[in-house]
Amino acid sequence: MHTLILTLHIACGALAMVAGLVAMRARKKRGLHTRIGAVYHGLYVGLFLSAAVLALMDWARLWWFLPIATGSYAFALLGYLAARLRFNGWLRFHLIGQGGSYIAMVTAVLVVNAGVGSWWVWLLPSVVGSVLIAWITREVAAGRRPLSD
């Protein structure tokens, strides 16, 4: 059972990373961007649930998966709901939520491959990603990047 859940977790994460890149590169209008965004959110739900199950299956060793997965999914949910509900200031929250959830996935890949004890894998994606999110948010606010076509 553990192998099945882990395989599902890895598949959801890998596919979400690809979907996230496609959504980032797609024209920001209804169509590919919104469809892939919905796929990204669905994959992130699978990623979150599989992480939660893995944590519960080996609580003594992996308890920390649960708060990290919850926080990561909270970013994805914020970005998804902001775009769906379009409340005041929605775009900023969409960029922060989707960007933050992607940073979490990149961090997870680096942690798994470089090791939990490597401090830079926990810090580097957040620093680089936060700078990129701040930059794109300013570009959109200044009108240098269109909201949609």
C-alpha positions as CSV (number, residue, x, y, z in Angstrom):
1,M,0.0,0.0,0.0
2,H,2.9,2.4,0.8
3,T,4.4,1.9,-2.6
4,L,1.1,2.6,-4.3
5,I,0.5,5.9,-2.3
6,L,4.2,7.0,-2.9
7,T,3.8,6.3,-6.6
8,L,0.6,8.3,-6.7
9,H,2.4,11.1,-4.8
10,I,5.3,11.2,-7.2
11,A,3.1,11.0,-10.3
12,C,0.9,13.9,-9.0
13,G,3.9,16.0,-8.2
14,A,5.7,15.4,-11.5
15,L,2.5,16.1,-13.5
16,A,1.7,19.2,-11.5
17,M,5.2,20.5,-12.1
18,V,4.7,20.1,-15.8
19,A,1.1,21.5,-15.7
20,G,2.4,24.5,-13.7
21,L,5.0,25.3,-16.3
22,V,2.5,25.0,-19.1
23,A,0.1,27.3,-17.2
24,M,2.8,29.9,-16.5
25,R,3.8,30.0,-20.2
26,A,0.2,29.9,-21.7
27,R,-1.5,33.1,-22.7
28,K,-3.5,34.5,-19.8
29,K,-7.0,34.1,-21.1
30,R,-9.8,31.5,-21.0
31,G,-8.7,28.3,-22.7
32,L,-5.4,26.6,-22.2
33,H,-4.3,28.7,-19.1
34,T,-7.6,28.1,-17.3
35,R,-7.9,24.4,-18.2
36,I,-4.3,23.6,-17.2
37,G,-4.8,25.7,-14.1
38,A,-7.8,23.4,-13.1
39,V,-5.6,20.3,-13.9
40,Y,-2.8,21.8,-11.8
41,H,-5.2,22.3,-8.9
42,G,-6.6,18.7,-9.2
43,L,-3.1,17.3,-9.2
44,Y,-2.2,19.4,-6.2
45,V,-5.2,17.9,-4.3
46,G,-3.8,14.5,-5.1
47,L,-0.4,15.6,-4.0
48,F,-1.7,16.9,-0.7
49,L,-3.9,13.9,0.0
50,S,-1.1,11.4,-0.8
51,A,1.3,13.3,1.4
52,A,-1.2,13.3,4.2
53,V,-1.7,9.5,3.9
54,L,2.1,8.9,3.8
55,A,2.5,11.0,6.9
56,L,-0.2,9.0,8.7
57,M,1.3,5.7,7.6
58,D,4.7,6.5,9.1
59,W,3.8,9.2,11.7
60,A,7.0,8.9,13.8
61,R,9.2,9.5,10.8
62,L,7.1,11.6,8.5
63,W,4.8,13.7,10.8
64,W,6.3,16.9,9.3
65,F,4.9,16.0,5.9
66,L,1.4,16.9,7.1
67,P,2.0,20.6,8.1
68,I,4.1,21.2,5.0
69,A,1.6,19.6,2.7
70,T,-1.2,21.5,4.3
71,G,0.6,24.8,3.9
72,S,1.6,24.0,0.3
73,Y,-2.0,23.1,-0.6
74,A,-3.2,26.3,1.1
75,F,-1.2,28.3,-1.4
76,A,-2.6,26.3,-4.3
77,L,-6.1,26.7,-3.0
78,L,-5.7,30.5,-2.5
79,G,-4.4,30.9,-6.1
80,Y,-7.2,28.7,-7.5
81,L,-10.0,30.4,-5.6
82,A,-8.7,33.9,-6.3
83,A,-9.0,33.2,-10.0
84,R,-12.4,31.5,-9.7
85,L,-14.0,34.1,-7.5
86,R,-12.3,37.2,-8.8
87,F,-12.7,39.2,-5.6
88,N,-11.0,42.6,-5.2
89,G,-7.3,42.2,-5.6
90,W,-7.7,38.6,-6.9
91,L,-4.8,38.7,-9.3
92,R,-2.2,39.4,-6.6
93,F,-3.6,36.5,-4.5
94,H,-3.6,34.3,-7.6
95,L,0.0,35.0,-8.4
96,I,1.1,34.5,-4.7
97,G,-0.9,31.4,-4.3
98,Q,0.1,29.6,-7.5
99,G,3.6,30.8,-7.2
100,G,3.9,29.8,-3.6
101,S,2.5,26.3,-4.3
102,Y,5.0,25.9,-7.1
103,I,7.9,27.0,-4.9
104,A,6.8,24.3,-2.4
105,M,6.9,21.6,-5.1
106,V,10.4,22.7,-6.2
107,T,11.5,22.7,-2.6
108,A,10.2,19.2,-2.1
109,V,12.0,17.9,-5.2
110,L,15.3,19.4,-4.0
111,V,14.8,18.1,-0.4
112,V,14.2,14.6,-1.6
113,N,17.2,14.6,-4.0
114,A,19.7,16.7,-2.0
115,G,18.7,15.7,1.5
116,V,16.6,17.1,4.3
117,G,19.7,18.3,6.1
118,S,20.9,20.6,3.2
119,W,19.8,24.0,4.4
120,W,20.1,25.6,0.9
121,V,17.4,23.4,-0.5
122,W,14.9,24.8,2.0
123,L,15.9,28.4,1.4
124,L,16.9,28.8,-2.3
125,P,13.5,28.1,-4.0
126,S,11.7,30.5,-1.6
127,V,14.2,33.3,-2.1
128,V,14.3,33.0,-5.9
129,G,10.6,32.3,-6.3
130,S,9.5,35.1,-4.0
131,V,11.6,37.6,-6.0
132,L,10.0,36.3,-9.2
133,I,6.5,36.6,-7.8
134,A,7.2,40.1,-6.5
135,W,8.6,41.1,-9.9
136,I,5.7,39.8,-11.9
137,T,3.2,41.3,-9.5
138,R,4.8,44.7,-9.9
139,E,4.9,44.3,-13.7
140,V,1.2,43.5,-13.9
141,A,0.3,46.4,-11.5
142,A,2.4,48.8,-13.6
143,G,0.6,47.7,-16.8
144,R,3.7,46.3,-18.4
145,R,2.2,42.8,-18.6
146,P,-1.4,42.3,-19.7
147,L,-3.9,40.7,-17.4
148,S,-5.4,38.8,-20.4
149,D,-5.7,39.0,-24.2
